[in-house]
Each structure stands twice: as C-alpha cells, then as structure tokens.
Amino acid sequence: MLKGAFELLAAMDRTRGAGLTRLSVESGLPKATAYRLLEQLIGLGAVERYADGYRIGSRMFQFGNGWQPHPELRATAAEPARRLAAVTGAAVGIAVLRHDQTLVLDWAPGATAPFTALRNRSAWPWYTAAGKVLAAAPEYRFPPSSVPASWPREGRAIRESGVAVDREILTPGVCSVAAALYDASGTPVASLFAATAPAHRPERLADVVRRTSAAISARL
C-alpha cells in the first residue's frame, strides 16, 4: 500500500491535481484502491480534496521544505547567500540535482535581478548552471539516453573553471552562474547560483560566486 500511495502522489504531481478516474489511470491502481488510499492520505494531511479532484496537501509541503542533502546546508549558506545578493544585486540561491532535475531549496532576491518569473518554479531542467555544475562531477551518472553529445567537453570545461553558466535557458532576461558546494569529504552536495540580467554579464560574477561557495564549503 505504501508504494501505491507514492504512485498516487506522483500522479498528482504530474497532473497538478486530478479526479479519481484520472489518478487511477495515471497511477496504475484500481479505482477502488486509489479511492481508499486517497481517503487515508486526506486523513493524514498529505492530500486535499477540491471540487475538481485531489491535490497534494500542505503537510507534504511542510515535509518537503524541511529536506536538505546536508544537515547544516541551509543554516550555513543563508547568510553568505544573503550577502552575495546584497553586494551583487543578483538573486542568489541554493540548489541540488536529483533525478536530472535542478531543485531550488532556498533563494535570496537581489536588488536588480529579474528573478520574479522564476520564484514559483522549484524544479528546473538539469542543464541550468546550478544543475550543470553538479552534473559535471565525475561521480554523477546520467540515464544513458539523456547525455547530450556535447556534454563531455562542456563538463570538462566546468570542472576546470569551477563554475557553470547558462544564458536565458529558463526564461528570457535571466542568466546565471553557479559553483558547487562540498561537504567535508569533498563530495558536491549542492550548488550556489547567482541569477542576473544578460546585460550584467553573468561571467563577471564567476569569481565572487566561486569564492562564496568555497567559504560555505569550508564551514560544511
């Protein structure tokens, strides 16, 4: 039943909420089973019922917001990220790479960065700067079908420079630069990124992002 409950939650995430029939089809569960599990999940606060169907509940949001790949990551990165945003005017955030998606954990708005269009998107493609700098690590393994032919060369360049850059990949008017954050064993656990307008040339932020990430890593 636990596997079925997660299948339903995944179906709700894909559909952004749906009725019983569609969730049954999406999850591969019989309608009666799906209904029984949904009622149990509602009782636990993990699912909420609306007029148009079911959606993921607020309790799942609370659980998700507490997750981090390192127990001290959020607390350690918060003040350096805030200072970086204040000094550069860029929007600064912390992200991780999971299942070939860039997941944004926290961010600090900058004075000039056009980050408003992205603030409600918590999952980005892996090929943003924040994802690429983690995907370039030798230990990261893509699914075989998802590796672009140009990636080995780009990955080497990222490892040599210590930063990754993207230009208006997510939305027009937003570019970003990122560096990896490492734990005490030297394993990359997250990335620090700074998002700014193309006119501000994200490459100019590379050095300060690299130095800030090194300072955070030293404290992890």
C-alpha positions, 0 to 999 in steps of 0.5 A: 500500500505504501508504494501505491500511495507514492504512485498516487502522489506522483500522479498528482504531481504530474497532473497538478491535481486530478479526479479519481478516474484520472489518478487511477489511470495515471497511477496504475491502481484500481479505482477502488484502491486509489479511492481508499488510499486517497481517503487515508492520505486526506486523513493524514494531511498529505492530500486535499480534496477540491471540487475538481479532484485531489491535490497534494496537501500542505503537510507534504509541503511542510515535509518537503521544505524541511529536506536538505542533502546536508544537515547544516546546508541551509543554516550555513549558506543563508547568510553568505547567500544573503550577502552575495545578493546584497553586494551583487544585486543578483538573486542568489540561491541554493540548489541540488540535482536529483533525478536530472532535475535542478531543485531550488531549496532556498533563494535570496532576491537581489536588488536588480535581478529579474528573478520574479518569473522564476520564484514559483518554479522549484524544479528546473531542467538539469542543464541550468548552471546550478544543475550543470555544475553538479552534473559535471562531477565525475561521480554523477551518472546520467540515464544513458539516453539523456547525455547530450553529445556535447556534454563531455567537453562542456563538463570538462570545461566546468570542472576546470573553471569551477563554475557553470553558466547558462544564458536565458535557458529558463526564461528570457532576461535571466542568466546565471552562474553557479559553483558547487558546494562540498561537504567535508569529504569533498563530495558536491552536495549542492550548488550556489547560483547567482541569477542576473540580467544578460546585460550584467554579464553573468561571467563577471560574477564567476569569481565572487560566486566561486569564492562564496561557495568555497567559504560555505564549503569550508564551514560544511 
